[in-house]
Amino acid sequence: MVCNDVATSWHHVSRNCKLPQFEVSLNPTWGKAGQPYARMLPPNYADGISSPPVMTNGSAYVSARTISFNVFSIDEIRDPANTMLNIFFLHAIGHDLSSPAGANDPVQCCVDGQIAQNAPSRCFPVSVPADDALYGWYNIRCLNYARVLTSPQTQPPQPAEQVNGATSLLDLSFLYGTSAAQSNSLRTMSGGRLQAVRRNGTEWPVINPAGCTWADVCYLVADSRSYQFPMSATVHLIFLREHNRLANQLKLLNPSWSDEVLFQEARRINVAQYQRIVYYEYLPRVLGQSNMISSQLIYEGTGFATDFNAFQNPSALSEFGSILVPFMQSQLPGAINFYINDTIQSKLLSSMAGNLTDLENEFAYIFTGLITQTTNRMDSSFNIEWKNFMNRGSAPLGQDFLALDIQRMRDFGFARYNDYRSRCGLSRYSSWEAYNATFKVACPQTIDRLRLYYPSVDDLDLFVGAAFEEPIPGSLMGPTFFCLYKQQFLAARSGDRYFFEAGGLEGSFTAAQLAEIRKVSMARLMCNAFPTTAKIQPDAFGPVSVNNTLTACTSLPVVNLALWKV
């Protein structure tokens, strides 16, 4: 099925073109940008409305910086099974599903490292102890944090609900935007293409005419977070170039199609390929393929897998973007490798953030690094850059991104670790000894520190408690995080009437088209996007090995678009 022509309304086109964020359904606000997040559990606000949680004895939780610095180590243990592409593809998924409203607002809560006088009411800065081993030397007592925007309150007041600025479905909203108006601003309105300029034989996003302040080079894109790192920009470019490649090919096959039809059909195929990669290439590395099959996240059959449920709310879980994604940053190394003429040169992670000046000149090295350098192991350790030096510019110290992530968790008022254990059908822990028995390796020192900061094991933050669990077989995560992750991606597929595998629904692919979509791989899309690439390992998420040898791009399966010829 192809989209109706441009004469129809955006709403009508969307119902035929796999655009779930604009569809009319039993619950038309579900999954829409600007709506509250879904939650696995109600919040645990101290006042029942919006005040950050307190412990069972009524005392405030210890500073997020104290937890970051003293509980989570800075060891970097490499994971030989996963390339850097994994963590930056995760960033793309995280941006696609979650964008806390107001998170990047310029609210000044700290001035010269001190809590601002007459700070705005949204301020919820991270307090830094005077004896902090690093910040203390520079008299930094405060890390800037402003609370995320919430839905308007009702009478009587109800627990605050944080607003998600992204659409909640896997629809490449970081590429296409979250509204018809934003999507149109990114299009050429000719040939179904997205705006791009050619330099040195390849396409790049156009420069944002409005300019920007967060990077040395600012492109016109739907979600600026896609370009926070050159490595994230590479993932965005893969799907930008793929859209335009698809539009060009569809135009050759169907010269009578209008710009609107070409755009919508290229978008529909691009989203389907992306969903295929998310569920069948990326997620099995995190959750384990057999675990996913048994959880009905993926299926082994070759036909349609229609598990759409009109009563399933697909709205993104707040726990995914604000707890699971921060935990997975443990995969980030503190230095990014550049592979140049058989040598390895490294740049500190903090120096790469927001620095796109050399993106186009160094692109080949960044591309190679994504599929060559391996990640750190996903565990309770975070690199020293992430915890002390991000966004530092020319200053000796920067931001502790882990502490800021923990502060956001408290802003959201997440329930306690034991409560999530119960929600997931797991046993609650009544003692520190019982909790310590779940560690992969018994850690008396860690338990001693947790005892110091939490009066009871029942007070443990979800993030802290689950971070130390032993991974379940086949997965990179312990049972509590696995439970949350599973729920997020079950909702994202069964709540999406346009999910690529769904059959017999308006907008479904034909059986033959679906079989073609299932041929796609990330390696194939990377070859499509970077034509100078001659060889690549078939599984780009894993390093080159005896079972994943370099293969000519021309030998990788490609989607036969002739099946879209009408």
N, C-alpha and C positions, 0 to 999 in steps of 0.2 A: 504494500500500500504506500502511495506517495501522498504528500501533503496537498490540501486544496490550494488553489492559486491565490495570488496576492490580493485578489478582490475580497476574499473572506476576511473576517476579523481575526485579530491575534488570538483571541480566545478559541475561535473555531479551528484555526490552524493548529493551535497547540494540542487540541484533542486528537489530531491526526498525525502529530509529529513528535510524539514522545517528549513533551514538555510538561512534566508533572507539576512544576511549581505554579502553573497557571490554570490547571484543570478544575473543572467543577466536579465535586464528588459528594458523598454523604456528609463529609466534614471538610468544606473547602479551604479552611485555614490550616489544616494539618500539613506540616512540612513547608509551609510558605515562609519566605523571609519576613522578618519583623515580628514573628510570633514567639511565644515562650518556648524554651526547651522542654523536652520531656525529661522525666526523672525516674530512676529505678526506685527511689524512696523519697518520701516527703523531706523537706529541709529540717534542720535541727537548730533553727534560730533560737537564741537565748530568750527572747521575748515572744517567741511564736510568730513574729512578723518579719523582722529584718536584722535584728542585732546579731553580730557574729556569735557562733557557738561558744559556750563555756563548758568546763569539765563538770563531772558529776558532783564535786564538792563546791561548785559555784565559782571557782577561781578561773581566771583567764588562761587561755592556752599560752605556752611559752612562745617567744618570738619565732616567726617563720625562719628568720636568719639563723637562729640558734639551732633549729632542727636541721636546716640545710647544711650548716657547717659542721655540726658535731655528730649527726646521726648518719649522714650519707657520705661515704668515702669518695676520694678522688682517684681511685685506682682505674687504670685503663687496661682491661683485658680484652684482646681482640677476639672476634668471632670469625673463624676462618670460613664459615658457611655462607655469610651474607655480605654482599657488596654495599657500598655507600648509597647506591640507588635506592635501597630499602628505606632508609631514614628520610630521604628527600621525597620519595614517592609517598611516604606516610604524611609528610607535610602537606602535599597536594590534597590527599584525602581529608586531612584535618581541616584545611581551608575550605574544601568543598562542603563539608558538613557543619562547620561551626565557625561563627564569628561573633563573639560577645559584643553586643552593642555598647558603644562608648568606650571600649577598651583602649583605644588609641587617642582619646580626647586629651588635649593639652592642659590637664588640670594640675596645677602646681601645689603639691602637698609638702614638698621638701625644698628648702632654700639653702644652698651651700652645705648640704649634708645635715641640716637641722630641720626639725618639724616646723613648717611655716606658721607664722602668727596669723590668726584669722583665716585659717585654711577653709576652703569650701566644704560644705557638708558631705560631699561625696568622698572626701579624703579618708583613706584607711591605710596610712603608710606603714611600712615594715619597720619596727623599731630595731635598732642595732645596739647591742650591749656595749657599754663603754670599754670593756676589756676584750672586744672582738680582736682576734689575732691579726687581722688585716685592716679592716676599716677603722679600728681603734687608733692606729698610727696616724690616720689622716683626719681624726675627729669627725668621722662620718657616723651619725647616729640615726639616720633615716634613709630608707629606700622608697622612692616615689611610687605610690599606688593609689588609684582612684577607683571607687566601686563601679561595677558594671551597671548599666542602665536596666531598669526593671519595668514591667508593665504598670500602667496607672493603677493606683490603689482603689479599692472599693470601700463601701461602708456597709457593714462593719469591715475593718481591715482584714485582709487575708495574707497568708505568707507570701512574701515577695517572690516574683517570678522573673528571672533574668531573660532578656530578649536575645534571640539569635538573629544576627544580621544576614546570615547565609540561608540558602534553601537547605532543607534537611535531607534531600535525596542525592544520590550519586549521579549528578547531572552536569558535571564540569562547570559549575557556577563560577568558579575562579577564572574560567575562560570566557564564558558566555554572559555572565552577569546574572542578576537576580530579578530583573524586570524587563519588559519589552523595550522600555525607553533606554535602559542601559545597554541592552543587547544591540539595539539599533545604532547607538553611538559608536559601537566597535566594528560595525560592518561597512563595507565599501558600497553596498547597495547595487552591486554589479557582479554577475556571475556567481552569486552565493558565497562570496569570499569575506573573510575577516580582514580588517585593515592590516597591512604589513608593507614594509619597504625592503627592497633588495639591496644588499651590500655584500660585496665579495662573493656574489653568486648564490647567497642564501637569504631567506626572509627573516626579518626582525620586526617586532612591534614598532609602531610609529612613536615618535617622541610626544609626550603629553604636552599639548600647547599651554596648559595651565601651569606647568612647572611643578616642582615639589621640593620638599625640604629633607626628606628621609634618606635620600641616596644621591650619589654623584651623578647618576644618569637615571632619568625617570621616563619610563615607557607608559603609553596609554593602554592600560589593561584593566580588566574588571575588578581584580583584587590585588592591591599593591603588595600584599604579603607574599605573593608568588615570586616577587623579585627582592625579597629581603636578603637572600643569599644567591650568588651566581649559580649554585648547584640547584636551588629551587627554580630559578629562571630557566634552567635547562629542561626541567620536567614540563614547565608551562610551554616552552617552545615546541616540544614534541607534539603536543596536542594542537597548538596553533597551526603549525605547519601541516599536520595531518588533516585538519579541517580543510585547509585550502587545497591540499592535494586531492582530497575526496571531491570537493566542489569542482575542481578542474576536470577530473575524470568523469564525473556525472554529466557535466556539460557536454563533453565529447560524445557520450553515449546518448544523451537526450537534448539535442540542441534547441528543441522547442520549449524546454522548461524555463520558467521565469526565474529571476533572481531569488524570489521568495521560496519557491519550491526547491531550488538548488541548495539554498542555505539550510532550510529545515531538514532536508534529507541527508546532507553532509553532517549536520549536527546529530541527527538521529543515529547514524552509523558510528560517528566518533564517540558518542556517549556509550553505545553498546560495546564497542571495542574496549573502552576504558573499564566498564563494568566487568567484562570478561577477564581482564587483567587483574582487577582488584580481587575478584573471588577465586579465580583459578590459578593465578600465579603468585600474587603477593600474600594474601591471607593464609594460604597453607603453610607459608614459612613462619608465620607468627603463631597460628593456632594448631597446626598439624592437619594434614589432609584427612586422615582417618577420623580425627575429632570433628572436622567440619562435615564429613559425610554423615556421621552418626547424629550430628546436631541439625541436619537438614539445611546446612548453609550452602552446600553444593551437592550435586547429584552426579552419579556415574553414567547415566543413560545418555543417549545421543539425540533424543527427541526434546520436545518442549518440557519444561518443568514449571507448570503453572501452579504456583502456591500463593497467588495474590489473595489477600484477605481484605475486603472492603472495610472491615472493622479494626484493622491494625493501624494504629497511629504511627506514621513513619517519622514523626518529628525526632530530630537528633537528640540523643541523651546528653544532658549537661555533663554527666560523668565521663563521656567519651572525650570531648574536647578539653575538659578542664582537669581530668585526672589521668586517663589512659595515655593520651598524647604526651603530657609532661613526663610520665614515667618512661615512655619509649625514647625520650631524649637521651637516656643513658647510653643509647647506641652511638651517639655522636662522639667522634674523636676530637681531641683538643687541637689537632693540626690537620689540615687538608693537603693531601699529596698532589703534586703536579708531576706527571711522567713525561720528561722532556729528553729526547735523544738518549734513551737508555739510562737516564739519571732520574733520581727522585728529589724534587725540591718541595719544601713544605711551607705553608703559610698558616699562622695562627688563626683559629676559628673566629676570634673576635675581630681580626683585621679583614675578614671576608664579609662580615655582616653589613649590609647596606652599601657595599662598595661594588658598583657595577661599571666603574670607569674602564676597566680592562676586560670586561666580559666578552666583547666581540673579538678582541685580539687573542685572548687566552682560551677561547671557547673549546678548541680541540683538546686542550689539556684537561679542562674541567670535565668534558665528556668522557675522556679516557679514565679519569680518576673515579668517576661514578661507578664504572663497571670493573675497576681494578682494585682500588683500595677497599679493604674490608671494614665493617663497622666494629664498634666495641660490643661486648656481650651485653645483652639486655639484663640488667641487674640493678642493685641498689647503689651503684657507683656512677658518678657523673664527672666529666672532665673538669679540670680546674678553671678552664676558660669560661665554661657555662656558669660556674658558681661564683666567679669573682671579676671577670674582665669584659663582659659583653657591653656593647655600646659605650666604650670608654673614650673613644676618640683619642686625644693626646694626653688624657689624664692617666695617672699611674694605676688607678683602679676603675672598674666599671660597675655594672649591675650584676647582682646574683639572680640569674633567671630562675633557678630552682626555688629560691626563697620567694620570688614574686609569684611563681606558679602556686606555691603552697598558700600564699596570702589570698590568691584568687579562690582557692578551694574553700577557705574560711569565709570569704565574701559570699560565695554561693550557699554557705551553710550546710554542707553535705553532712549526712548522718554519719555515725561512728562506724568504725571497721566491723565490730561485732554485729551491728545491725545489718550491714550488707552481707555478712556471712550467713545470717539467718535468712535474709531475703533470697539468697542463692541456694538454700537448702543445705548449707554447710553448718558444722557444729560451731557454737560460740566457745570462746576461750574464757575460762574462769580464773586462770592463774598465769603468771609469767612463765612458769615452767612448762605448762601445756603449750603456750604459744611458741616458746623457744624450740620445742620438739618439731615444729613445722619447718624450721630453717633447713636449708640444704646442708649447711654445716653449722653445728651449734655455735652460737656467738655470744658467750657470756658478757663480753665487753659491750656489745650493742644492747643487750638486755639491761645491763646496769645503767646505761645512759637513758634508755627508754623509761626505766623505773624512776630515774631522776626527774624526767620531764612530765611524766604521766602518772598521777597518783594510783591509777588502776588500769589494768589491761583493757577494761571496758571503755576507757577514755581515748584509746588510740584513734588518731585520724585514719580514715580509710586509706589514704595514700601511703602513710607510714606503715600501717599494719600489713597491707597487701604487698608492699614492695619487697618484703623479705621472705615471702612464701616460696617454697620449692616449686619450680615449674612442674606442671602435670606432664606425663609422658607425651612426647611429640610436639609439645608447645614451648614457647619462650616465656609463658606466663604461669603464675600460680593459679589456683582454683578460683579465687575471688575475682581477680582481674579477667580471667578467662570468661567467667560468667557474665560480666558487664560487656566485654567485647563481643561475645556471642549474641547477646540481646541487641546490641546496636546494629549488627549486620544482618540479623534475622529481620528486624524491623525495616531496614533499608531495602531489603529485597521483597518481603511479603507485603509491605505497605505501599509498594510502587507498582501501579497497574501497568506501567510501561517498562518494567524490568526486561532486560534483553531476552531472557529465556521464556518469558510468558507467552503462551499460545492461546489462540481463540479469543483474544481481546482486541478492541479497537486499537490500531497502531502496532499490532504484533507483526513480526517478520514472518515471511513464509518459511516453511521447513527448510527449503534449500538455502535461503538467505541466512538462516540461523546457523546452518552447517558451515557456511563461509565465515561468519563472525567467530565461530569457535576455532578457526584456524589461527587467529591473531595471537601475537605474542608481543611483549614489550620490546624484545630484540628486533622484531620486524618493524615496529613503529620507529625505533631509533634509526634503523637503516633508512626508512622512508624519509625521516626528518633531516638526516645528515648524510647527504649523498656521497661524500668523500669517504665514508666508512666502507671498507672492502670486506672486512671480516668482523665477526662478533660471536661471543658464546651464545648459543640458543636460549639459555636461561640467563638473562641479563641480571637477575637478582642474586645469582650465585657467581663466584669467581671462576675463572678458567680452571678446569681440572680434567682428569682422564675421562670423566663422564660428562664433561661440559666443554668440549674442545672448540677452539675457534673455527667458525664455519663461514663460508662465503655468504654475504647478504643475499645474493641471487638465488641461493638454494633454500632460503627460509620460506615457508608457506605465506602466500599473500591472498587477501580477500579478493575474490573474482567479482568485480563490480558489474559484470555483464548481466548478473541476475537482477540488477536494478534498472535495466533497459526496458522501456515500455513503448 
